[in-house]
Amino acid sequence: MRRTGREHRYGHPGTVSPPLPMLSGPADSPEIVADFHAMEPLDETAARAFDELREATLAVFAGTALEAGDLIIVDNRAAVHGRTAFRPRYDGQGRWLRRCFAVADLRPSRAIRAAGSQVCAPLGLVSAP
């Protein structure tokens, strides 16, 4: 089980997600949730599993270079992805990545959207213990 620290992404100091599994679903079609920089193992067993999954992921790592105008779509339930470090230029010529999320059905997110909006609040945030 993991607890995700999210303050660096969403501006909510001291918030974390509820515990969540990194792997779930059927063995022949598992789903993955892995952020090796923001997730914390909750115990020693989880720490070993976390390290093993990180090592297995690094063993099959493949990179690609995107050019201006390129689009890459990643199913976050089936892939682990990241980006290389960079130094921001602040001159309008630096690296710019835009994140968006797509869902097949907005109805389950009604509780975290303003009426008539399609913009969701960060998911799963609770106060840190």
ChimeraX attribute file (.defattr): number of C-alpha atoms within 10 A of each C-alpha:
attribute: neighborCount
match mode: 1-to-1
recipient: residues
	/A:1	18
	/A:2	23
	/A:3	18
	/A:4	21
	/A:5	21
	/A:6	19
	/A:7	14
	/A:8	11
	/A:9	10
	/A:10	12
	/A:11	9
	/A:12	15
	/A:13	13
	/A:14	14
	/A:15	20
	/A:16	21
	/A:17	18
	/A:18	14
	/A:19	15
	/A:20	13
	/A:21	13
	/A:22	18
	/A:23	16
	/A:24	13
	/A:25	9
	/A:26	8
	/A:27	8
	/A:28	6
	/A:29	9
	/A:30	12
	/A:31	18
	/A:32	17
	/A:33	17
	/A:34	22
	/A:35	16
	/A:36	14
	/A:37	8
	/A:38	15
	/A:39	21
	/A:40	17
	/A:41	17
	/A:42	12
	/A:43	10
	/A:44	9
	/A:45	10
	/A:46	16
	/A:47	15
	/A:48	12
	/A:49	14
	/A:50	20
	/A:51	13
	/A:52	12
	/A:53	16
	/A:54	15
	/A:55	12
	/A:56	11
	/A:57	15
	/A:58	11
	/A:59	9
	/A:60	7
	/A:61	10
	/A:62	8
	/A:63	9
	/A:64	7
	/A:65	6
	/A:66	9
	/A:67	7
	/A:68	7
	/A:69	5
	/A:70	7
	/A:71	10
	/A:72	6
	/A:73	8
	/A:74	11
	/A:75	12
	/A:76	13
	/A:77	13
	/A:78	13
	/A:79	12
	/A:80	17
	/A:81	14
	/A:82	8
	/A:83	9
	/A:84	5
	/A:85	6
	/A:86	8
	/A:87	7
	/A:88	11
	/A:89	9
	/A:90	8
	/A:91	6
	/A:92	8
	/A:93	8
	/A:94	11
	/A:95	11
	/A:96	9
	/A:97	8
	/A:98	5
	/A:99	6
	/A:100	6
	/A:101	10
	/A:102	7
	/A:103	7
	/A:104	5
	/A:105	7
	/A:106	12
	/A:107	9
	/A:108	7
	/A:109	14
	/A:110	14
	/A:111	10
	/A:112	15
	/A:113	14
	/A:114	11
	/A:115	9
	/A:116	7
	/A:117	9
	/A:118	11
	/A:119	14
	/A:120	14
	/A:121	12
	/A:122	12
	/A:123	9
	/A:124	13
	/A:125	18
	/A:126	12
	/A:127	11
	/A:128	12
	/A:129	6
